[in-house]
Amino acid sequence: MSMKDIVGKLIDMNNADNLSADNLRPVVEYRVTDNYSKPMTQVASELKSLGMDDEAERIIRQIGLIKSGSESMLTELGRQNVRKAQTIERGMVGHGRSGYVPTGNLMRSIKAHRLTDGRLQVYPEAATKKGTEYGGFVEYGTRKHPTPEPFMYQSNKEMQSVIHKEVSELLKGAGF
């Protein structure tokens, strides 16, 4: 989905007064899906049955290295995305374009959050005195301030080369 599609959908939701915290928070999410350990374990089992114990053990070690490396990779991606989103927010948001006057609260509120299912999400938690989170209003715009300032979208876009580098390093570290 392109940024134009996202903004169009949000404008429609905004016009229909159908915005809530659940569908408004701008989130960048990272996760590692384990599609590798079962087939790798099967290959190791086949190698072991053929008497190739050393090769089978090497594959089992690689599975462990990928699993442990994945956790630290997600943490590192989250850390880097927080920094990038904060930098982009500071340079992009406000300054007369949207009507939003930056105080630094939105920038400081961008944090990485580890979920119980292993996913890592980066998002702002800045809220008004009444408790309304407003990161999404800045990211997507509102009727009053219709100019979106997609700082989280931009940080995700700029992180793509970092993601490729981190995945390559993970696989290299696991012996691939």
C-alpha positions as CSV (number, residue, x, y, z in Angstrom):
1,M,0.0,0.0,0.0
2,S,1.4,3.3,-1.0
3,M,1.6,6.4,1.2
4,K,-1.0,8.0,-1.0
5,D,-3.4,5.0,-0.4
6,I,-2.8,5.2,3.4
7,V,-3.4,9.0,3.5
8,G,-6.5,8.6,1.4
9,K,-7.9,5.9,3.7
10,L,-7.2,8.0,6.7
11,I,-8.8,11.0,5.2
12,D,-11.9,9.0,4.6
13,M,-11.9,7.7,8.2
14,N,-11.3,11.2,9.4
15,N,-14.2,12.6,7.4
16,A,-16.4,9.8,8.7
17,D,-15.3,10.5,12.3
18,N,-14.1,6.9,12.5
19,L,-10.8,7.5,14.2
20,S,-9.7,5.7,17.3
21,A,-6.4,5.0,19.0
22,D,-6.4,1.5,17.6
23,N,-6.4,2.6,13.9
24,L,-4.6,5.9,14.3
25,R,-1.3,5.1,16.0
26,P,1.6,5.2,13.5
27,V,3.6,2.0,14.2
28,V,6.7,0.4,12.6
29,E,6.8,-3.3,13.4
30,Y,9.6,-5.9,13.1
31,R,9.3,-9.6,13.6
32,V,11.1,-12.7,12.6
33,T,9.0,-15.6,11.4
34,D,10.5,-19.0,11.9
35,N,10.1,-20.7,8.6
36,Y,13.6,-22.1,8.7
37,S,14.0,-24.4,11.8
38,K,11.7,-27.2,10.8
39,P,13.2,-27.8,7.3
40,M,16.7,-27.3,8.6
41,T,16.0,-29.8,11.4
42,Q,14.7,-32.3,8.8
43,V,17.9,-31.8,6.7
44,A,20.0,-32.4,9.8
45,S,18.1,-35.5,10.6
46,E,18.6,-36.8,7.1
47,L,22.3,-36.0,7.3
48,K,22.6,-37.8,10.6
49,S,20.9,-40.9,9.2
50,L,23.5,-40.9,6.4
51,G,26.3,-40.8,9.0
52,M,27.1,-37.2,8.5
53,D,27.0,-36.3,12.2
54,D,29.3,-33.3,12.0
55,E,27.3,-31.6,9.2
56,A,24.0,-32.3,11.1
57,E,25.4,-30.7,14.2
58,R,26.6,-27.7,12.2
59,I,23.0,-27.2,10.9
60,I,21.6,-27.5,14.5
61,R,24.1,-24.9,15.7
62,Q,23.1,-22.6,12.8
63,I,19.4,-22.8,13.9
64,G,20.5,-21.7,17.4
65,L,22.6,-18.9,16.0
66,I,19.7,-17.6,13.9
67,K,17.3,-17.7,16.8
68,S,19.6,-15.9,19.2
69,G,20.8,-13.5,16.6
70,S,17.2,-12.7,15.6
71,E,16.4,-11.3,19.1
72,S,19.4,-9.0,19.2
73,M,18.8,-8.0,15.5
74,L,15.2,-7.0,16.4
75,T,16.5,-5.0,19.4
76,E,19.1,-3.2,17.2
77,L,16.5,-2.5,14.5
78,G,14.2,-1.0,17.1
79,R,17.0,1.1,18.6
80,Q,18.0,2.5,15.2
81,N,14.4,3.1,14.1
82,V,13.7,5.1,17.3
83,R,16.7,7.3,16.6
84,K,15.8,7.7,13.0
85,A,12.1,8.5,13.7
86,Q,13.2,11.0,16.4
87,T,15.6,12.8,14.0
88,I,13.0,12.9,11.2
89,E,10.2,14.1,13.5
90,R,12.5,16.9,14.8
91,G,13.4,18.0,11.2
92,M,10.1,17.4,9.4
93,V,7.2,18.0,11.8
94,G,5.6,21.4,12.4
95,H,7.6,24.4,11.4
96,G,4.5,26.0,9.8
97,R,3.5,23.2,7.4
98,S,0.7,21.5,9.4
99,G,-0.1,24.0,12.1
100,Y,1.3,21.6,14.7
101,V,3.8,23.5,17.0
102,P,6.5,21.0,18.1
103,T,7.4,21.0,21.8
104,G,9.7,18.0,21.7
105,N,7.2,15.8,23.5
106,L,6.3,13.8,20.4
107,M,9.9,13.2,19.6
108,R,10.8,12.1,23.1
109,S,7.8,9.7,23.2
110,I,9.0,7.5,20.3
111,K,10.0,4.2,21.9
112,A,10.5,0.6,21.0
113,H,8.1,-1.9,22.6
114,R,8.7,-5.7,22.7
115,L,5.5,-7.6,22.6
116,T,4.9,-11.0,24.3
117,D,4.7,-12.8,20.9
118,G,8.3,-11.6,20.0
119,R,7.3,-8.7,17.7
120,L,9.0,-5.3,18.2
121,Q,7.0,-2.2,17.6
122,V,8.3,1.4,17.4
123,Y,5.7,4.2,17.9
124,P,5.1,7.5,19.7
125,E,3.1,7.6,22.9
126,A,2.7,11.4,23.2
127,A,-0.7,12.4,24.6
128,T,-2.6,15.5,25.4
129,K,-3.5,16.5,28.9
130,K,-6.8,14.7,28.4
131,G,-4.9,11.5,27.4
132,T,-5.5,11.5,23.7
133,E,-2.5,10.1,21.8
134,Y,-1.7,12.6,19.0
135,G,1.2,11.0,17.0
136,G,-1.3,9.7,14.4
137,F,-2.9,13.1,14.0
138,V,0.6,14.5,13.1
139,E,1.5,11.5,11.0
140,Y,-1.7,11.5,8.9
141,G,-3.2,15.0,9.4
142,T,-6.7,16.0,10.5
143,R,-9.5,18.2,9.2
144,K,-8.1,21.1,11.1
145,H,-4.5,20.4,10.0
146,P,-4.8,18.5,6.8
147,T,-1.1,18.3,5.9
148,P,0.2,14.9,6.9
149,E,3.7,14.8,8.2
150,P,4.6,11.1,8.0
151,F,7.7,10.9,10.2
152,M,7.1,7.2,11.1
153,Y,6.4,6.2,7.5
154,Q,9.6,8.0,6.5
155,S,11.7,6.4,9.2
156,N,10.5,2.9,8.1
157,K,11.3,3.7,4.5
158,E,14.8,4.9,5.4
159,M,15.3,1.8,7.6
160,Q,15.0,-0.7,4.6
161,S,18.7,-0.6,3.8
162,V,19.5,-1.1,7.5
163,I,17.2,-4.1,7.7
164,H,18.8,-5.7,4.7
165,K,22.3,-5.1,6.2
166,E,21.2,-6.5,9.6
167,V,19.7,-9.7,8.0
168,S,22.8,-10.2,5.9
169,E,25.0,-9.9,9.0
170,L,22.7,-12.3,10.9
171,L,23.0,-14.9,8.2
172,K,26.7,-14.4,7.8
173,G,27.1,-14.8,11.6
174,A,25.2,-18.1,11.4
175,G,27.6,-19.4,8.7
176,F,25.6,-18.7,5.5
